[in-house]
Amino acid sequence: MQEQVTAQKQKPDMVNHPPHYSWLKEVCGVEVIDIVRHMDFDLGNATKYILRCGRKEDADKTLKEKMIEDLQKAMWYINDKIKTLQDGKTEDCNP
């Protein structure tokens, strides 16, 4: 019975608190969502991908490939934000 309880405690909650986003809570008391919910869409997503870089596993990719993919995703959102600002669709970086 004790083994079942221990196994249940160790199984990560992949919906509400996936470890590739919740690791930051152990470091400074907040999860990634606590930070990005105060940002606009592009900046929040870029931050999310930067903060999870090297922490999310993918069976089809090496850790290095997954890190590169996350950084490329972050860059996509940063470039989208730059384009939005250059096109005059928003005046500042606030939501």
Secondary structure, DSSP 8 states (H G I E B T S, - for coil): -HHHHHHHHHS--TTTS-HHHHHHHHHHS--HHHHHTTS-HHHHHHHHHHHHTTT---TTS-HHHHHHHHHHHHHHHHHHHHHHHHTTS-SSS--
